[in-house]
Amino acid sequence: MPKLPTVTAKQVISVLEKVGFEIVRQRESHVRLKHTDSRVVTIPVHLGRNLGKGLLRKIF
């Protein structure tokens, strides 16, 4: 598996929106996105922090 880059939650949300995900809701520091084929992803949004490599791997 290739080495994963260091990214923020906003960058991941932007990429997911470009591939067909849509923001369904946001509760406090978590954003939930849903795809037209029923896949759902929840992303924690914490300002000034990057997403962990393990979480990034699970999202993709």
OpenMM code with the backbone's topology and positions (N, CA, C; nanometers):
from openmm import Vec3, app, unit

residues = "MET PRO LYS LEU PRO THR VAL THR ALA LYS GLN VAL ILE SER VAL LEU GLU LYS VAL GLY PHE GLU ILE VAL ARG GLN ARG GLU SER HIS VAL ARG LEU LYS HIS THR ASP SER ARG VAL VAL THR ILE PRO VAL HIS LEU GLY ARG ASN LEU GLY LYS GLY LEU LEU ARG LYS ILE PHE".split()
positions = [
    Vec3(0.0846, -0.1179, 0.0000),
    Vec3(0.0000, 0.0000, 0.0000),
    Vec3(0.0892, 0.1243, 0.0000),
    Vec3(0.0544, 0.2245, -0.0805),
    Vec3(0.1369, 0.3460, -0.0854),
    Vec3(0.1278, 0.4252, 0.0440),
    Vec3(0.2281, 0.5063, 0.0677),
    Vec3(0.2326, 0.5876, 0.1878),
    Vec3(0.1232, 0.6944, 0.1825),
    Vec3(0.0474, 0.7078, 0.2904),
    Vec3(-0.0620, 0.8041, 0.2950),
    Vec3(-0.0112, 0.9435, 0.3312),
    Vec3(-0.0653, 1.0467, 0.2681),
    Vec3(-0.0233, 1.1833, 0.2991),
    Vec3(-0.0866, 1.2314, 0.4301),
    Vec3(-0.0331, 1.3369, 0.4856),
    Vec3(-0.0909, 1.4012, 0.6029),
    Vec3(-0.1943, 1.5010, 0.5534),
    Vec3(-0.3207, 1.4817, 0.5952),
    Vec3(-0.4284, 1.5677, 0.5466),
    Vec3(-0.5193, 1.6099, 0.6615),
    Vec3(-0.5909, 1.7196, 0.6387),
    Vec3(-0.6882, 1.7666, 0.7365),
    Vec3(-0.8254, 1.7102, 0.7008),
    Vec3(-0.9185, 1.7215, 0.7925),
    Vec3(-1.0542, 1.6740, 0.7695),
    Vec3(-1.1203, 1.7503, 0.6554),
    Vec3(-1.0963, 1.8799, 0.6462),
    Vec3(-1.1574, 1.9597, 0.5397),
    Vec3(-1.1094, 1.9144, 0.4022),
    Vec3(-0.9832, 1.8757, 0.3913),
    Vec3(-0.9305, 1.8271, 0.2641),
    Vec3(-0.9981, 1.6955, 0.2245),
    Vec3(-1.0178, 1.6064, 0.3211),
    Vec3(-1.0826, 1.4777, 0.2939),
    Vec3(-1.2280, 1.4986, 0.2542),
    Vec3(-1.2976, 1.5879, 0.3242),
    Vec3(-1.4374, 1.6171, 0.2914),
    Vec3(-1.4471, 1.6714, 0.1495),
    Vec3(-1.3563, 1.7579, 0.1117),
    Vec3(-1.3553, 1.8157, -0.0227),
    Vec3(-1.3385, 1.7073, -0.1293),
    Vec3(-1.2469, 1.6156, -0.1071),
    Vec3(-1.2239, 1.5069, -0.2022),
    Vec3(-1.3467, 1.4159, -0.2103),
    Vec3(-1.4051, 1.3836, -0.0954),
    Vec3(-1.5226, 1.2967, -0.0954),
    Vec3(-1.6406, 1.3613, -0.1682),
    Vec3(-1.6561, 1.4921, -0.1536),
    Vec3(-1.7636, 1.5616, -0.2243),
    Vec3(-1.7414, 1.5559, -0.3760),
    Vec3(-1.6167, 1.5611, -0.4191),
    Vec3(-1.5860, 1.5556, -0.5621),
    Vec3(-1.6168, 1.4189, -0.6227),
    Vec3(-1.6139, 1.3135, -0.5403),
    Vec3(-1.6412, 1.1782, -0.5917),
    Vec3(-1.7842, 1.1334, -0.5639),
    Vec3(-1.8710, 1.2270, -0.5240),
    Vec3(-2.0132, 1.1946, -0.5149),
    Vec3(-2.0744, 1.1889, -0.3767),
    Vec3(-1.9978, 1.2136, -0.2728),
    Vec3(-2.0548, 1.2155, -0.1384),
    Vec3(-2.1194, 1.3513, -0.1123),
    Vec3(-2.2198, 1.3525, -0.0268),
    Vec3(-2.2922, 1.4749, 0.0065),
    Vec3(-2.3025, 1.4852, 0.1587),
    Vec3(-2.2802, 1.6047, 0.2127),
    Vec3(-2.2901, 1.6232, 0.3575),
    Vec3(-2.4358, 1.6097, 0.3982),
    Vec3(-2.4610, 1.5158, 0.4895),
    Vec3(-2.5962, 1.4901, 0.5369),
    Vec3(-2.6234, 1.5698, 0.6632),
    Vec3(-2.5249, 1.5707, 0.7543),
    Vec3(-2.5419, 1.6456, 0.8781),
    Vec3(-2.4068, 1.6679, 0.9448),
    Vec3(-2.4075, 1.7612, 1.0394),
    Vec3(-2.2899, 1.7859, 1.1218),
    Vec3(-2.3367, 1.8032, 1.2640),
    Vec3(-2.2803, 1.7251, 1.3539),
    Vec3(-2.3118, 1.7365, 1.4949),
    Vec3(-2.1813, 1.7624, 1.5682),
    Vec3(-2.1729, 1.8792, 1.6255),
    Vec3(-2.0530, 1.9234, 1.6965),
    Vec3(-1.9301, 1.9109, 1.6065),
    Vec3(-1.8402, 1.8186, 1.6365),
    Vec3(-1.7150, 1.8126, 1.5603),
    Vec3(-1.7100, 1.6945, 1.4630),
    Vec3(-1.8244, 1.6392, 1.4249),
    Vec3(-1.8270, 1.5274, 1.3313),
    Vec3(-1.9192, 1.5583, 1.2139),
    Vec3(-1.8693, 1.5314, 1.0936),
    Vec3(-1.9472, 1.5535, 0.9722),
    Vec3(-1.9807, 1.4164, 0.9132),
    Vec3(-2.1061, 1.3961, 0.8789),
    Vec3(-2.1496, 1.2710, 0.8175),
    Vec3(-2.1798, 1.2960, 0.6706),
    Vec3(-2.1192, 1.2134, 0.5842),
    Vec3(-2.1398, 1.2236, 0.4399),
    Vec3(-2.2018, 1.0937, 0.3898),
    Vec3(-2.2861, 1.1062, 0.2876),
    Vec3(-2.3521, 0.9889, 0.2317),
    Vec3(-2.3370, 0.9918, 0.0799),
    Vec3(-2.3143, 0.8755, 0.0219),
    Vec3(-2.3013, 0.8607, -0.1230),
    Vec3(-2.4341, 0.8124, -0.1784),
    Vec3(-2.4558, 0.8310, -0.3074),
    Vec3(-2.5813, 0.7879, -0.3693),
    Vec3(-2.6000, 0.6362, -0.3638),
    Vec3(-2.4909, 0.5599, -0.3479),
    Vec3(-2.5026, 0.4141, -0.3359),
    Vec3(-2.5134, 0.3687, -0.1900),
    Vec3(-2.5494, 0.4601, -0.1000),
    Vec3(-2.5789, 0.4344, 0.0419),
    Vec3(-2.4577, 0.4197, 0.1328),
    Vec3(-2.3363, 0.4410, 0.0831),
    Vec3(-2.2204, 0.4390, 0.1727),
    Vec3(-2.2247, 0.5632, 0.2600),
    Vec3(-2.1882, 0.5467, 0.3877),
    Vec3(-2.1886, 0.6571, 0.4830),
    Vec3(-2.0514, 0.6653, 0.5490),
    Vec3(-1.9999, 0.7874, 0.5613),
    Vec3(-1.8697, 0.8103, 0.6241),
    Vec3(-1.8853, 0.9218, 0.7262),
    Vec3(-1.8285, 0.9022, 0.8451),
    Vec3(-1.8272, 1.0060, 0.9475),
    Vec3(-1.6832, 1.0505, 0.9670),
    Vec3(-1.6618, 1.1819, 0.9606),
    Vec3(-1.5270, 1.2368, 0.9712),
    Vec3(-1.5206, 1.3345, 1.0877),
    Vec3(-1.4267, 1.3144, 1.1817),
    Vec3(-1.4095, 1.4090, 1.2909),
    Vec3(-1.3365, 1.5339, 1.2413),
    Vec3(-1.3899, 1.6509, 1.2737),
    Vec3(-1.3295, 1.7769, 1.2305),
    Vec3(-1.2800, 1.8503, 1.3542),
    Vec3(-1.1485, 1.8509, 1.3727),
    Vec3(-1.0871, 1.9203, 1.4850),
    Vec3(-0.9879, 2.0209, 1.4274),
    Vec3(-1.0116, 2.1474, 1.4509),
    Vec3(-0.9275, 2.2521, 1.3938),
    Vec3(-0.7822, 2.2372, 1.4366),
    Vec3(-0.6936, 2.2530, 1.3414),
    Vec3(-0.5512, 2.2478, 1.3706),
    Vec3(-0.4950, 2.1079, 1.3838),
    Vec3(-0.5762, 2.0051, 1.3581),
    Vec3(-0.5269, 1.8676, 1.3712),
    Vec3(-0.5475, 1.7921, 1.2408),
    Vec3(-0.4563, 1.7023, 1.2125),
    Vec3(-0.4665, 1.6177, 1.0946),
    Vec3(-0.5372, 1.4879, 1.1304),
    Vec3(-0.5904, 1.4200, 1.0285),
    Vec3(-0.6519, 1.2901, 1.0514),
    Vec3(-0.5424, 1.1856, 1.0669),
    Vec3(-0.5666, 1.0887, 1.1527),
    Vec3(-0.4699, 0.9821, 1.1728),
    Vec3(-0.4621, 0.8904, 1.0520),
    Vec3(-0.3493, 0.8238, 1.0359),
    Vec3(-0.3279, 0.7359, 0.9211),
    Vec3(-0.4275, 0.6198, 0.9211),
    Vec3(-0.4565, 0.5636, 1.0372),
    Vec3(-0.5501, 0.4513, 1.0462),
    Vec3(-0.6905, 0.4914, 1.0061),
    Vec3(-0.7353, 0.6072, 1.0520),
    Vec3(-0.8686, 0.6558, 1.0173),
    Vec3(-0.8761, 0.6875, 0.8685),
    Vec3(-0.7736, 0.7475, 0.8138),
    Vec3(-0.7700, 0.7798, 0.6721),
    Vec3(-0.7785, 0.6515, 0.5882),
    Vec3(-0.7078, 0.5466, 0.6318),
    Vec3(-0.7102, 0.4193, 0.5618),
    Vec3(-0.8509, 0.3591, 0.5631),
    Vec3(-0.9199, 0.3699, 0.6757),
    Vec3(-1.0555, 0.3144, 0.6867),
    Vec3(-1.1543, 0.3927, 0.6010),
    Vec3(-1.1374, 0.5249, 0.5913),
    Vec3(-1.2270, 0.6063, 0.5106),
    Vec3(-1.2150, 0.5689, 0.3640),
    Vec3(-1.0918, 0.5498, 0.3156),
    Vec3(-1.0731, 0.5171, 0.1746),
    Vec3(-1.0839, 0.3685, 0.1511),
] * unit.nanometer
topology = app.Topology()
chain = topology.addChain("A")
for resn in residues:
    res = topology.addResidue(resn, chain)
    for name in ("N", "CA", "C"):
        topology.addAtom(name, app.Element.getBySymbol(name[0]), res)
